[in-house]
Amino acid sequence: MDMTFFERLADRIGQVDSVVSVGLDPDPDRLPEHLADRELPRWAFNRRVIDATHEHAAAYKPNAAFYEDPDGWRALAETIAYAHGKGVPVLLDAKRGDIGNTARQYAEVLDGDGLDADAITVNPYMGRDSLEPFLAREEAGVFVLTRTSNPGGADLQDLELADGEALYERVAALADLWNRNDNVGLVVGATAPEELESLREQVPDLPFLVPGVGAQGGDAETAVEHGLADVPGVDPRVGLVNSSRGIIFAGEEAGGPGDAAPDAYYRAAGEAAKRLKRRLNQYR
């Protein structure tokens, strides 16, 4: 049997001694001017970022929202293939979740004749059947939105159920039940450290994807202490702590989008990834 996503991720974490997930969100309004004449500027940007950061990246996490057009989809496909060429798994942040044939079509981004992403984020709001096409892919990782880092996340996620349980806690419990293929993780934001700690106690074996440590100012120590899981049969502890803007646009401080020295721009991204790796490793 082929390795599961979390087995492959554990190997990558051990290889680069890092749990850093680099979010590849190439906002067209912030791309450096030296890419303006490229056929696929987002792909050209991602390639340079990957070159600069791959030694410190446990995974890359492109957000599908930044690629939702024909050229963007081509850029995303090139990006995933290039990351794989560097030996780095790719988690597509697409927050999918739908019913029937629609969900089956969405899940094809995990296949080799689709985008060949290694893992995906999913939205559990429509229930188990809406996620089944993702869960059934034994070699792919499935990260279930549970307690998100945005302020409005509390609008629904904190609602108290009849038994006193919070809705996000019920989602975590269901995700644990759905983990029959050992391929389920949770998305739990670093801006909610108390919830992150309580969820780790509730589901000790599920790895977390923890966003919010970079530009959103989340708690790095809590993200590492409670975000990583002791997955049975897998070493080291597994999980991901994501930073997007704080890494990929670090070069703006080296001269801004119009900087005449592209090498300095991308070198800043590499240094930002290295700093985050070292910061997180203090708590591992």
C-alpha positions, 0 to 999 in steps of 0.5 A, spaced: 500 500 500 502 506 498 504 511 504 498 516 506 499 523 506 500 524 513 506 518 512 509 522 507 508 529 510 512 526 516 517 524 512 518 531 509 517 534 516 523 530 518 527 531 512 527 539 513 526 539 520 520 544 519 512 544 520 512 550 516 506 551 511 508 556 506 501 559 503 502 561 496 497 566 495 499 570 489 495 577 490 495 580 483 495 587 486 502 585 490 506 582 485 513 585 483 513 589 477 519 585 474 513 579 473 509 584 469 511 582 462 511 574 464 505 570 460 503 567 467 506 572 472 503 568 478 506 562 476 513 566 475 512 568 482 510 562 485 516 558 482 521 564 485 518 563 492 519 556 491 526 556 489 527 561 495 523 557 501 523 549 499 529 548 504 524 550 510 517 548 507 514 542 510 508 543 505 505 549 500 498 551 501 496 555 495 489 558 496 484 556 490 481 563 490 487 566 487 487 562 481 480 562 479 481 564 472 483 560 466 491 563 466 490 562 474 488 554 473 494 553 469 499 557 474 496 553 479 497 546 475 505 548 474 506 550 481 503 544 484 508 540 479 514 544 480 513 543 488 513 536 487 519 536 483 522 539 489 519 534 493 514 538 497 507 536 498 501 541 496 495 542 500 490 545 496 486 550 500 479 550 497 474 549 502 470 544 498 464 541 500 458 539 496 453 533 495 453 527 490 456 528 483 458 535 484 463 533 490 466 527 486 468 533 481 471 537 486 475 531 489 478 530 482 483 535 484 486 530 488 487 525 482 493 525 477 489 527 471 486 533 475 491 538 479 494 532 483 494 536 489 496 531 495 491 534 500 485 539 501 481 543 505 474 541 506 467 545 509 463 540 513 457 544 513 453 539 508 455 533 512 458 526 511 456 525 504 458 531 502 465 530 504 465 522 502 469 523 495 475 526 499 475 521 505 475 515 500 481 517 497 486 514 502 492 517 500 490 524 500 489 528 506 483 532 508 483 538 513 476 539 515 474 546 517 473 546 525 475 553 528 477 558 524 482 564 525 477 569 522 473 574 527 467 572 524 468 564 525 465 565 532 458 566 529 457 559 528 463 555 530 461 557 538 454 556 538 452 551 544 448 545 542 443 542 547 448 538 550 453 544 552 458 542 546 460 547 542 459 546 534 466 546 533 467 541 538 462 537 535 465 538 528 472 535 531 468 529 534 465 527 527 471 528 523 475 523 528 469 518 526 470 520 519 478 518 519 477 511 517 483 511 512 487 515 517 487 521 512 483 526 516 486 533 519 483 539 522 483 546 520 484 550 527 486 557 527 492 560 532 488 566 534 484 561 538 489 558 543 484 556 548 480 552 543 486 549 540 488 546 546 482 543 548 481 540 541 488 537 541 485 534 548 479 531 544 482 528 538 489 527 540 491 523 533 488 528 528 494 533 525 492 540 525 493 545 520 494 552 524 493 558 520 494 565 523 501 565 525 504 570 520 500 576 518 494 575 523 498 574 529 497 568 532 500 564 538 506 560 535 508 556 541 501 554 542 500 552 535 506 547 535 505 545 542 497 543 540 497 543 533 502 537 532 499 530 533 502 523 535 499 519 529 500 512 531 505 509 527 508 515 524 514 519 527 515 525 528 509 529 530 505 531 524 502 538 523 502 544 519 503 551 521 501 556 515 504 563 514 502 566 507 503 573 506 508 574 512 513 569 507 511 570 500 511 578 500 517 579 505 520 582 500 516 588 500 520 590 505 526 589 501 524 595 496 517 594 495 513 591 488 518 595 484 524 593 487 530 593 481 533 587 485 529 581 484 534 576 487 533 581 494 526 580 494 525 573 493 531 572 498 527 575 503 521 570 502 527 565 504 529 568 510 522 569 512 521 562 512 527 560 515 525 565 521 519 562 522 522 555 522 526 556 527 521 560 531 516 554 531 522 549 532 523 552 539 517 549 541 517 542 538 
